Amino acid sequence: MPKAEKLQVGDRAPDFTLPTLSGSSISLSQVLQGGKRVVLALFRSYY
């Protein structure tokens, strides 16, 4: 697997898919369709 490149401030996030609360899936590219904007907040934590 190639090493991932670090994103810089202002870079577009790579597409990813997550499960919804209803059990279906949604991807970042689906949310961005139609010119919608998205704010991603990532938090590092230790469990």
Summary of the structure (lengths in Angstrom):
residues: 47
radius of gyration: 13.3
end to end distance: 25.9
largest distance: 37.1
contacts: 41
relative contact order: 0.15
helix: 17%
strand: 13%
